[in-house]
Amino acid sequence: MGETFARYGLTGEPGTEEFWRAARSPAVASDGEGWTALFLWRGGPARVVFESWSQPVPLTRFGRTDCWYAEVAMPARLRVTYQVETGDGAFADPLNPVGAGGERSIAATPDVAEQPYWPPVGPDDVLPLPDTRLRWASAVLGGRRTVRVHPAGGGGPVVLLLDGDDWLHLHPAMTAFDAAVAAGALPPVTLVFLPARDRSHEYACRPELWRAVRDELLPLVTGSGVPADPGTLVVAGQSLGGLTALYAALEFPGLMTGVACQSGSFWWEPGAESRADPLGGPAGGAVAARLERERGRPDLSGLRVAFDVGEHEHRMLPHCERVESLVERAGAIVRVSRSPSEHDRAGWRHALLRDVAWVLGS
């Protein structure tokens, strides 16, 4: 069985101190058409749980040692977020230096490009938070929220990050934007991290969210004292966040100048989530139907929209492709790209920086 590990360049008898000193996880080897990744865990029974792309994979014990392992076939061009799950909880992989928050790691096949500006986050790292914290008591939405604001590079156009808590606590967007601005890959921007309270409700093409953003949140940001250019607003969203960002561009003309949309949930239409197969409806869902309507069709002239979706999100692609085509037909300036990922923040985070830069004309 030692040949299993030797194939990945791992030396020493599995389970020995010599082996663990050199061990890394995952180790990746070519299998001709794609890749095979070897995941390792030192301890007891465990399994590898992916954010998307694959079902959980149980680890097998090597003999009577403390070495548990699994070989996982991966297609070409794939980056995934994963955890190691045991009876005590789910953890980042201690043998993988590419962390993504205290409980997550990232695995990538060797044929994908690096993701500059995003630092690895170890299990004991505490992510920095913006100094400015706004208490937003919304009369339109009800309730109170804490909205963080950060002027990257001194501030500039407003970039509204939907699911803002994810970009604060799971992936260090503030640090990444600062690094991208410092490197000249982005102009200075003012980041507004908008948390969701009930995203399946708020992000389901509802006008209340965007009336509240327009009439309450943006004036609150402008009056906060943080340098910001409210005349330029870019909205960035992923999954349902991408859906509602584009919905706002259609229904609130002039509110924003651009949209950065990753893996937009364009399968959505009223009632879709209660179907046995939510993605089984007409291509493009409610957004496509709105763009195809003869009367009152939106004019998106001048709007810049960057679309990205994971190339392994096979069932999402027809929905996204339909909307991409219709948005361009409606007059928007459109950019389309595909990330080497599934429905996963590991793919979205690079597209987020790149597409915000493009929307701003950089």
N, C-alpha and C positions, 0 to 999 in steps of 0.2 A: 504493500500500500504506500510505501514511501515514494514510489514514482509519482503518485498524485501530486505531492508537494514539490518534488524536484522539477516537474514541468513548469512550475511558476518561479523557478529560481530560488526556492527556499531550501536552505541547507540545515543539516543537523537532524537528529531523530525527533519527530513530532512529540511535543510534550516536555522535552528537556529544556533546561535553562538556555542552552546554546540556541535551540530552535526559537524560543520566544524572544531572545535578544535581537534576532534578525528578522523576526516575523513582521509582516505588514498586511493590511487587509483593506480593500480587496486586492489581491494580486491577479493580474489579467494576462491571459495568453491567447494567441490567435488560434481559431479553429478552422481557418480557411475562408469561410464566407462572413464570419462575424467573430465574436470573442467569447471566451469563457472566463468568468471571474470566480476566484476562490475567496470565500469569506471565512474568517477565522474568529473564534471566540475562546477565551480562556476561562474555564469555570465549569458550570453545569449546563443542563439542557437549555436550549435557546432556539430562536428562529429569527430570520432576517425579514423585516417588514418594510415594504416599499411604500412611499407616498402615493405612487401610481405605478402603472406599467405591469406589475406582476402580482400574483397572489403571494402570501407569505411563504417563505421557504424554510423548512425545519433543518437544523444543523444535526450532523451525525457525529457521534463520539469516535475518536481514533483509539481503538483498543481500550485499554483501561486507564488512559491518560486524562489530563484535564484539557485536552485539545478537542474542540468541536469545530466542524467545518461543513461547508456546502459548496458545490460547484454549480454555478448558475450561468446558463447560456444567455448571452446578450447579443442583440443585433448590432450591426455597424452603426456608429454615430448615436450614442445614447449617454445621457447624463441623468442620474436619478438621486433622489433623496431617500435615505433609509435609516432605520433604527435596528438595534438588536434588542429583542424582547425576551425577557426571562420571566420566571415566576414572581420576581420582585419588581417588575416594571419594564419600561422601555428606555434604552440608553443610546447615546452616541457610541460609535465604534472606537474603543480606546487605541486600536492599532491603525487607525486612519487619521492622519493629521488634517484632512480637509473637513473640518467641522462646519456645521450650519446651525448654530444655536446649541444650547446646552444639552439637547437630547437627540440631535440629528447629525448625520454625516452625509457626505456626497460621494458617489462613485461615478466614474466616467470612463468610457472606453478610450483607448489611446488615440483614436482618430478624430476627436473633437478638439476644438480650439480652447485655449485658456480663457478664463473669465477675469480680465484685469479689473482692478479696483475693489474687488470683494475680498476682504481678508478672511482667513480661516478663523472659525470661532470655536474655541475649546469648551469642554463641559463646565469649566470653572470660570470662564470669562463672563464679565458683566458688560452688556452692550451699553454704550453711551446713549444718553437721551438728550434731545434738544433742551436748551435752557428755557425757552419760552413755552409756557403752558397756559392755554386758554380754556376757561370754563364756559362751555356753550350750553345754555339753557334754551332749548328751541321751543318756541311757541307753536311752530308748524308740526314738528315731529313729536314733541313731548319729551320729557326727561332731560337729563343733563349728560354731557359728554366732556371728556378731556381731550382737547385737540392740541397736539404738539406742533410747533412751527420752528423751522430752522433755515436761516439765510446762508446757503452754501456759497462760498466765495464772496460773501458780503450781501447776497440777496439780489433778486431781479424778478423775472417773470414768475408767476405763481404756478407751481406744479402741485396739483391736488392728488395725493396718493390714497386711493381707496383701499379698504382693509389695512388702514394705517398701522394698527397694532402689530400685524404680521411683519411689516417692514421696519418696525422698531424693535421687536422682541425675538423674531425668528431669523431674519436676515438683516444685517446692519446697513440699511439703505443710507442712513445719514453719513456714515463713514465712506461708503462707496461713492456717493454723490460728491462729497468733499474731495475725494481722491481724483475723480474724473474731472472736476472743475480745475483742480490744481494742475492736472496734466494737459489741460486745454482741449479735452474731449467734449466738454460741455461748457456753455456760458454760465455765469453765476445765476442761480435760481433761488427762489424761496419755496421750500418744501412745506406742505401742509399735510400732516398725517391724520387722516379722517378715519376714526374707528367706526366699525359697524356694530349696531346693537342686535339686529336680527336680519342678517344679510339676505336670507332667502325671501324675506318680505320686502325690505327696503330696496334691494337691487333688482326686483322683478318689474322693471319698466313702470315705476311709480313716479308721478310728477312731484309728490310732496317733498321727496328728498332734494330735488333740484330747485324747487322754490325756496326751501330752507337754505340751501347753499348760496343761492343768489341773493336772497333778501336778508339773511342773518349772518351766515358764516363769513362770507367774503368781506362785508363791512367790519366784522369783528377782527379779522386779520389786518385789514387796512388801518384800523384804529389801534392796533396793538403796539405800535412803535417799531416793529420789525420792518426793515427795508423790504419793500415789495412793489412790484409793478402790476396792479390789478387789471390793467388794460390788456394784459396777455395772460390767459389762463390755459394751461394744459392739464387735462385729466388723464390719469393713468390707472387702468384697472385690469384685473385678471379674472378669468372665468365669469361668474355673474357680475363681477365688477366691470369687466370689459363690456358686457351687455348693457349695463346701465349707463356707462360712459357714452357709448354710441347713441343710446336712446336719448340722452340729454342733448347731444348735438343735433338730433333730428327735431326734438320737440321744444328746445329752448334756443332758437337761432340767435347768434351773437353772444351767447354766454361764454363760449370758449373759442379759442383759436385753433386748438388741436387736440387730438386724442391719441394716446398710446395704448393699444388694446392687445393684450396677450391672452390667447385661448378663450376668446369671448364665447359665452354660452348662447350662441345664436340658434340653438335648437329650441330655445325657450319660447313658449306661447302659453296663453292662459290654459291651465289644466294639464300642461305637459308633465309636471312633476308627479302627478297622481296616476299617470299611465304606467303600465307594466314596463314599457320601454320608452323612457322620456325622450331619447334621441331619435325615435322612430317616426316623427312627424315630418311635415314638409321642410325641405331644405331652407335654412335661414329663419325659420320660425316667424315670430311676430315682427321682428325688425325687417325681414325681407318683405313681408306682406305690407308693411307701412311704406317701404320704398317703391313697391310696385303699384301702389294705389294711384289711380289716374287723377283724382281730384285732390288738391292739397299736397301734391308730391313735394318733399323737401328740396330746396335748392341749397346745395352744400358748397357752392362756389367759394373758393378761398380757404375752406377748411382743410387742414392737413391731418391725415389719419394714417397712422402706422399700425398695420396688422401683423401679428405674429402668432403662430400656433405650432405646437410640437409636431414634428414630422411623423411621430409614432402614434399620434392621436387620430387613428384612421377613421373613426366614426364621426369625429368632429370636423374633419376636413371638408366634406360636402356642404355643411352648414356655413362654415367660415368662407369658403370659396364663393358661395352664392352672395353673401353679404358684401364681400370685398368687391365683387363685380358691380353690384348695384350702387354701392357708395361712390365708386369712381364714375359711374354713369350719371349720378346725381350732381357731379361737378367738383367733388373733392379731389385734392391732390393726395394720391394714395401710394403708400409703399407697402409691399407684401414680402414677408420673409418666413422662413420655417426654422425652428430651433431643433437641435438634436436631443429631444426630450419627449416625454409624455405630458400628462396634465400635472405639471410639477414646478414648484417654485425654483428648483435648480435650473430650469430652462428660462423661466420668466425673468430672473434677476438680471441676466446679461441683456436680454431684449429691452428691459425697462430703461436702462441707461442709454443704450444705443438709440432706441426709438424716441425717447424724450429729446435727445440731442438732434435727431433728424426733424422732429416736429418743430423745434425751435430754429431750424435752418442751419444747424452746425454741421 
